[in-house]
Amino acid sequence: MRIGIVGPGRLGRSLAILFEAAGQHVQLFGRTAVPSGDVLLLTVPDGQIAEVAAAIPVGPIVLHCSGAKGMDVLRPHPVVGSFHPLMSFPGPEVAVPSVEGVPVAVAGDPAALAAARSLAETLKMVPVEVLGDRRLYHAAAVMAGNFATVLLADAVEVLTAAGVEPQKALEMLTPLALASIANASKGPANALTGPVVRNDVATLEAHRTALREAGLEEHARVYDTLTGRAQKLLRAKRTPPSDQS
């Protein structure tokens, strides 16, 4: 299978490296080039997909790599689909992630779906067909990925406000964040620890007070919201399912 990747950004360049390492024939094209291949992967920003797709001569299978967009954005190509790896790609200059065992959301016309599955299997990824609202799928991906990053950044700022140098704060908090995610992967409710689990209202209130006294109003609002979400998750765990019989 000849693979063309349109869009030499972080994702496009990373996928090119991964496919080449898997022994595939792959070419990377800029937006102004006329791409060729049996399958074309569009790794351009969401707002550019329709324009780029319209400029491609009809013929190959066309897949976009958007998590939120449907298939209509690729018409009038007759065989279209999507290939969205559920992984963060910071760019080859930073790192090319290992994708073995990583889910990739696939969808599309039968031939496009088959091609997307084949591409996934070539990289030893796990293809998953997402049939529901793609906006919700992508929102979930953003929450699990970017929001975890934002929370770590916020925690670093709070620890810095306590007098710890920012780089040292990051080094201190990273093992905790990684362990928490690893534990949550086995069941989020069972991974909860700390004052919410102990119902330590005094400590929770002390945290809120300290955040506001330090001028960290936005962080305090995040703390309040996520404390409420943690309490709800804990209540759901402790509430037995109702008897349906």
C-alpha positions in Angstrom: 0.0 0.0 0.0 1.4 3.4 -1.0 0.6 6.0 1.7 0.6 9.7 1.1 0.5 12.1 4.1 -0.7 15.6 3.3 0.4 18.1 6.0 4.0 18.1 7.3 3.0 19.2 10.8 3.7 17.3 14.1 1.2 14.5 13.4 2.1 14.1 9.7 5.8 13.9 10.3 5.4 11.6 13.2 3.2 9.2 11.2 5.6 9.3 8.3 8.4 8.1 10.6 6.2 5.4 12.2 5.0 4.0 8.8 8.5 4.0 7.4 9.8 2.2 10.5 7.0 -0.4 9.8 8.4 -0.9 6.3 5.7 1.0 4.4 6.2 3.2 1.3 5.2 6.6 2.5 5.5 10.1 1.1 4.9 13.4 2.9 3.3 16.3 1.0 2.9 20.0 1.7 -0.5 21.6 1.0 0.5 23.0 -2.4 1.7 19.6 -3.8 -0.4 17.2 -5.8 -0.3 14.1 -3.5 -0.3 10.6 -4.8 -0.8 7.2 -3.2 -3.3 4.4 -2.7 -4.4 6.0 0.6 -4.1 9.7 1.5 -4.0 10.8 5.1 -4.9 14.4 5.7 -3.1 15.7 8.8 -3.9 19.3 8.2 -5.9 21.4 10.8 -9.6 20.8 11.0 -10.4 24.1 9.4 -8.4 23.3 6.3 -9.6 19.7 5.6 -12.4 20.6 3.2 -10.2 23.0 1.2 -7.3 20.5 1.0 -9.6 17.6 0.1 -11.3 19.6 -2.7 -7.9 20.3 -4.3 -7.0 16.6 -4.5 -7.8 14.7 -7.7 -10.4 12.0 -7.3 -9.0 8.5 -7.1 -7.3 7.4 -4.0 -8.9 6.6 -0.6 -8.9 9.8 1.4 -8.8 9.7 5.2 -8.6 12.6 7.6 -7.0 12.5 11.0 -9.5 14.7 12.8 -11.2 13.5 15.9 -14.2 15.9 15.6 -15.0 16.0 11.9 -17.4 13.7 10.0 -17.0 12.2 6.6 -18.9 14.9 4.6 -16.0 17.3 4.8 -14.1 15.0 2.4 -16.7 14.8 -0.3 -17.0 14.6 -3.3 -14.3 11.9 -3.0 -16.2 8.6 -3.4 -14.2 6.6 -0.7 -13.6 8.5 2.5 -13.0 7.8 6.1 -11.1 8.8 9.2 -8.0 7.7 11.1 -7.6 9.4 14.5 -4.9 8.0 16.8 -5.8 8.4 20.5 -2.3 9.6 21.4 -0.5 12.9 21.8 2.1 13.8 19.1 4.4 16.6 20.2 6.4 16.4 17.0 9.6 14.4 16.1 11.8 17.2 17.6 10.4 16.3 21.0 9.5 12.6 20.7 7.8 10.1 18.4 5.5 8.1 20.8 5.3 4.4 20.8 1.9 3.6 19.3 1.8 -0.2 19.8 -1.5 -1.1 21.5 -2.8 2.5 21.2 -6.4 2.9 20.1 -7.2 4.6 16.9 -10.7 5.8 16.0 -11.7 4.7 12.5 -14.8 5.3 10.4 -15.9 5.7 6.9 -17.1 4.0 3.7 -16.4 0.2 3.7 -13.3 0.4 1.6 -12.0 3.4 3.6 -12.8 1.7 6.9 -10.8 -1.4 5.7 -7.9 0.8 4.7 -7.9 2.6 8.1 -8.0 -0.7 9.9 -5.1 -2.0 7.8 -3.1 1.2 8.6 -3.7 0.7 12.3 -2.7 -2.9 12.2 0.5 -2.0 10.3 1.5 0.2 13.3 0.2 -2.5 15.8 -2.4 0.0 16.9 -6.0 -1.1 17.9 -8.6 0.2 15.5 -12.0 1.1 17.1 -15.0 2.1 15.1 -16.7 5.1 16.7 -20.3 5.2 15.6 -21.7 7.9 17.9 -21.3 11.7 18.0 -17.7 12.4 17.0 -17.7 15.7 18.8 -18.3 13.8 22.1 -15.6 11.4 21.2 -13.1 14.2 20.6 -14.2 16.1 23.7 -13.4 13.0 25.7 -10.0 12.7 24.1 -9.2 16.4 24.9 -10.3 15.9 28.5 -8.2 12.8 29.0 -5.2 14.3 27.2 -4.9 18.1 27.3 -6.8 18.6 30.6 -4.5 16.2 32.4 -1.6 18.4 31.2 -3.4 21.6 32.3 -4.0 20.2 35.7 -0.4 19.3 36.2 0.6 22.8 35.1 -1.9 24.3 37.6 -0.6 22.1 40.3 3.0 23.3 39.5 1.8 26.9 39.8 0.2 26.2 43.2 3.3 24.5 44.5 5.4 27.4 43.2 3.2 29.8 45.2 4.2 27.7 48.2 7.9 28.7 47.6 9.2 25.8 45.5 11.1 26.6 42.3 9.0 25.8 39.2 11.2 23.1 37.7 11.6 21.4 41.1 7.8 21.6 41.6 7.3 19.8 38.2 9.8 17.2 39.2 8.1 16.7 42.6 4.5 16.4 41.2 5.1 14.4 38.0 5.6 11.0 39.7 2.4 11.5 41.6 0.5 12.5 38.5 1.8 9.6 36.5 1.0 7.1 39.3 -2.5 8.6 39.7 -3.3 8.1 35.9 -1.9 4.6 36.0 -4.1 3.7 39.0 -7.1 5.4 37.4 -6.7 3.2 34.3 -7.7 0.3 36.5 -10.9 2.1 37.6 -11.1 5.8 38.3 -13.3 5.6 41.4 -11.0 3.1 43.1 -8.0 5.3 42.5 -9.3 8.3 44.5 -7.3 9.1 47.6 -6.9 12.1 50.0 -9.3 14.4 51.8 -12.3 13.7 49.6 -12.1 10.0 50.3 -11.6 10.7 54.0 -14.4 13.3 54.0 -11.9 15.7 55.6 -14.0 18.8 55.2 -11.6 20.9 57.3 -8.6 20.2 55.0 -10.7 20.8 51.8 -11.7 24.2 53.2 -8.1 25.0 54.3 -7.0 24.3 50.7 -9.7 26.7 49.3 -8.8 29.4 51.7 -5.0 29.1 51.0 -5.6 29.3 47.2 -7.7 32.4 47.5 -5.3 34.1 50.0 -2.5 33.4 47.5 -4.5 35.2 44.8 -5.0 32.0 42.8 -8.7 32.5 42.2 -8.8 30.5 38.9 -7.0 27.6 40.6 -9.5 27.8 43.5 -12.4 27.5 41.1 -10.8 24.5 39.4 -10.2 23.0 42.8 -13.9 23.5 43.8 -15.2 22.1 40.6 -13.0 19.0 40.6 -13.6 18.4 44.3 -17.3 18.3 43.5 -16.7 15.9 40.6 -14.5 13.7 42.9 -17.3 13.6 45.5 -19.8 12.6 42.9 -17.6 9.9 41.6 -17.1 8.6 45.2 -20.9 8.7 45.9 -21.5 6.7 42.7 -19.0 4.1 43.8 -20.6 3.7 47.2 -24.2 3.7 46.1 -25.3 0.2 45.2 -27.3 -0.2 42.0 -31.1 -0.2 42.5 -32.9 -3.4 42.4 -34.5 -3.6 38.9 -36.4 -6.9 39.6 
